[in-house]
């Protein structure tokens, strides 16, 4: 029976999705030699290794309700496949850094309320990564789910997804916008001013070089500490779910080297 392996890099998670796409794209021959089928973007029936950064939802879904429709989306993904699901690898960043990253990602593209106005809602949110993992388990019915914790690198992601394939990791080509650039974009969005791509790039280069002040999106120290504890509890709870583990185990890491 055909078996599919799926890598999910949460949106706005620091370039992991792009790195995986470039690594898998350049490593098709190595995947074949290791016994894996072709790597594809999304739920293409002919693929065997799938990369989908939005299987659980886009950046707005992450910021505003932490991917509340993940199970529904996973079920649709599963229906498009031609066999069972083996490994599902999810990169799940820690809340105190991930929510500001989601806000920045959206702020570069559309007008938003200031991040400080969202923090009470984010702190009170009951939904957590453990709920997303349970949704993926129900929607995809995989053999196992591997959660990559905050700070995981591309080599660990490959060790979890395609152990033994010996792919050379692609470099991280993503450069995050400086806060001064995001502030400039927010002023444009809120004023309704529309400028061309070239002018936008020139303005971004100029503002990128300006002194950076107080971060445009961050939690205060007490909230950060609370979110860190919440994330640590999440990791413990996810690890207790049957068929779920945290990070590639030592044997997989050795096989991937």
C-alpha positions in Angstrom: 0.0 0.0 0.0 1.3 3.5 -0.8 2.3 5.4 2.2 2.5 9.2 2.4 4.8 11.2 4.7 3.8 14.9 5.4 5.8 17.8 6.7 3.9 20.8 8.1 5.8 24.0 8.8 3.5 26.3 10.7 3.0 29.6 8.7 5.4 32.4 9.6 7.8 29.9 11.3 11.1 31.5 10.2 11.8 30.0 6.8 11.6 26.3 7.7 9.0 25.7 4.9 11.2 27.3 2.3 14.3 25.4 3.4 12.4 22.1 3.3 11.0 22.9 -0.1 14.5 23.6 -1.5 16.0 20.6 0.2 13.4 18.2 -1.0 13.3 19.7 -4.5 17.1 19.2 -4.9 17.0 15.8 -3.3 14.6 13.8 -5.4 17.3 11.4 -6.5 18.4 10.8 -2.9 14.8 10.2 -1.9 14.4 7.6 -4.6 17.6 5.8 -3.6 16.4 5.7 0.0 13.1 4.1 -1.0 10.9 7.2 -0.8 8.6 8.3 -3.6 8.6 11.8 -5.1 8.4 14.9 -3.0 5.6 17.3 -3.9 3.9 20.5 -2.6 0.5 19.8 -1.2 -1.8 16.8 -1.4 -0.8 15.6 -4.9 -1.9 12.0 -5.3 1.3 11.1 -7.1 3.6 12.2 -4.4 4.8 10.3 -1.4 6.6 13.0 0.6 4.4 16.1 1.0 5.3 19.6 2.1 2.3 21.8 3.1 2.8 25.0 5.1 -0.9 25.7 5.2 -2.4 22.3 5.8 -3.5 23.5 9.2 -4.3 27.0 8.0 -2.7 30.3 7.0 -1.1 33.0 9.2 -4.4 34.7 9.9 -5.8 31.3 11.1 -2.8 30.9 13.4 -3.0 34.4 14.9 -6.7 34.6 15.4 -7.8 31.1 16.4 -4.7 28.9 16.4 -5.8 26.8 13.4 -9.3 26.0 14.7 -10.2 24.2 11.4 -7.1 22.0 11.3 -9.1 18.7 11.5 -11.4 19.7 8.7 -8.5 20.7 6.5 -6.6 17.6 7.4 -9.6 15.4 6.4 -9.7 17.1 3.0 -5.9 16.6 2.6 -6.3 12.9 3.5 -9.1 12.4 0.9 -6.8 13.6 -1.9 -4.1 10.9 -1.2 -3.9 7.5 -2.7 -2.7 5.5 0.3 -2.2 5.6 4.1 -0.4 8.3 6.0 2.8 7.2 7.7 4.7 10.1 9.4 3.3 13.6 10.0 6.0 16.0 11.0 4.8 19.3 12.5 7.1 22.2 13.4 5.3 23.9 16.3 7.1 27.1 17.6 6.7 28.4 21.1 3.8 30.9 21.6 5.8 33.8 23.0 7.8 34.1 19.8 5.3 32.6 17.4 2.3 34.9 17.9 4.5 38.1 17.3 5.9 36.4 14.2 2.4 35.7 12.9 1.4 39.3 13.5 4.5 40.6 11.7 3.8 38.3 8.7 0.3 39.6 8.4 1.3 43.2 9.1 3.6 43.2 6.1 0.6 42.5 3.9 -2.5 44.2 5.4 -3.7 46.7 8.1 -3.8 45.3 11.6 -4.6 46.4 15.1 -1.5 47.0 17.2 -0.1 43.8 18.6 -0.6 45.1 22.2 -4.4 45.2 21.6 -4.3 41.4 20.8 -2.3 40.2 23.8 -5.2 39.9 26.3 -7.1 37.7 23.8 -3.9 35.6 23.0 -3.2 35.1 26.7 -6.8 34.0 27.4 -6.9 31.6 24.4 -7.7 28.0 25.6 -6.7 26.4 22.3 -3.1 25.1 22.2 -0.8 23.1 20.0 -2.0 19.9 21.7 -5.4 20.6 20.2 -3.9 21.0 16.8 -2.0 17.7 17.1 -5.2 15.9 18.2 -6.9 17.4 15.1 -4.2 16.1 12.8 -4.4 12.7 14.4 -8.1 12.6 13.9 -8.1 14.0 10.4 -5.1 12.2 8.8 -5.0 9.0 10.8 -1.3 8.7 10.5 1.0 6.0 11.8 2.8 8.6 13.9 3.1 12.3 14.5 6.5 13.9 15.2 6.4 17.3 16.8 9.5 19.4 16.3 9.8 21.8 19.2 10.8 25.5 19.1 14.3 26.1 17.6 14.5 22.8 15.6 16.7 23.0 12.6 16.4 21.7 9.0 18.5 18.7 9.7 16.2 17.6 12.5 13.2 18.1 10.3 14.7 15.8 7.6 15.7 13.2 10.2 12.1 13.1 11.3 10.5 13.1 7.8 12.8 11.0 5.7 15.4 9.2 7.8 18.2 7.7 5.8 17.7 9.8 2.7 21.0 11.7 3.3 19.8 15.0 1.8 22.0 18.1 2.0 20.1 20.8 3.9 19.4 24.0 1.9 20.5 27.3 3.4 17.9 29.5 5.0 17.3 32.2 2.3 14.5 34.1 4.2 15.2 37.5 5.6 12.7 38.9 8.1 11.5 42.4 7.7 12.9 44.9 10.3 10.3 46.4 12.6 10.9 49.8 10.9 9.9 48.3 7.6 6.7 46.7 9.1 5.8 50.0 10.7 6.2 51.7 7.4 4.0 49.1 5.7 1.3 49.5 8.4 1.2 53.2 7.8 0.7 52.6 4.1 -2.0 50.0 4.7 -3.9 52.1 7.1 -3.7 55.2 4.9 -5.0 53.4 1.9 -1.9 54.4 -0.1 -1.0 51.9 -2.9 2.5 52.0 -4.3 4.2 49.8 -6.9 6.6 46.9 -6.0 9.8 48.8 -7.0 8.9 51.8 -4.8 7.9 49.5 -2.0 11.3 47.7 -2.2 13.1 51.0 -2.2 11.2 52.2 0.9 11.8 48.9 2.6 15.6 49.1 2.0 15.7 52.6 3.4 13.6 51.8 6.5 15.5 48.5 7.1 18.7 50.6 7.7 17.0 52.9 10.2 17.7 52.5 14.0 15.4 49.9 15.5 13.4 51.0 18.6 11.1 49.0 20.9 9.9 45.8 19.2 6.7 46.4 17.3 5.3 43.1 18.5 6.2 41.4 21.8 4.9 40.2 25.0 5.9 41.7 28.3 8.2 39.5 30.5 5.4 38.1 32.7 3.3 37.1 29.7 6.4 35.6 28.0 7.1 33.5 31.1 3.5 32.3 31.3 3.5 31.4 27.6 6.8 29.5 28.0 5.2 27.4 30.8 2.2 26.8 28.7 4.3 25.6 25.8 6.3 23.3 28.1 3.0 21.8 29.4 1.9 21.3 25.8 5.0 19.4 24.9 4.4 17.1 27.9 0.8 16.6 27.0 1.5 15.9 23.3 4.2 13.4 24.2 1.6 11.5 26.2 -0.7 11.0 23.2 -0.5 7.5 21.6 1.5 7.7 18.4 3.0 11.2 19.1 6.6 11.9 20.0 8.6 15.1 20.4 11.5 15.4 18.0 13.4 12.8 16.0 14.8 10.1 18.2 18.5 9.4 18.3 18.4 6.5 15.9 16.6 8.6 13.3 19.1 11.5 13.7 22.0 9.1 13.2 20.4 7.5 10.1 19.9 10.9 8.5 23.5 12.0 8.9 
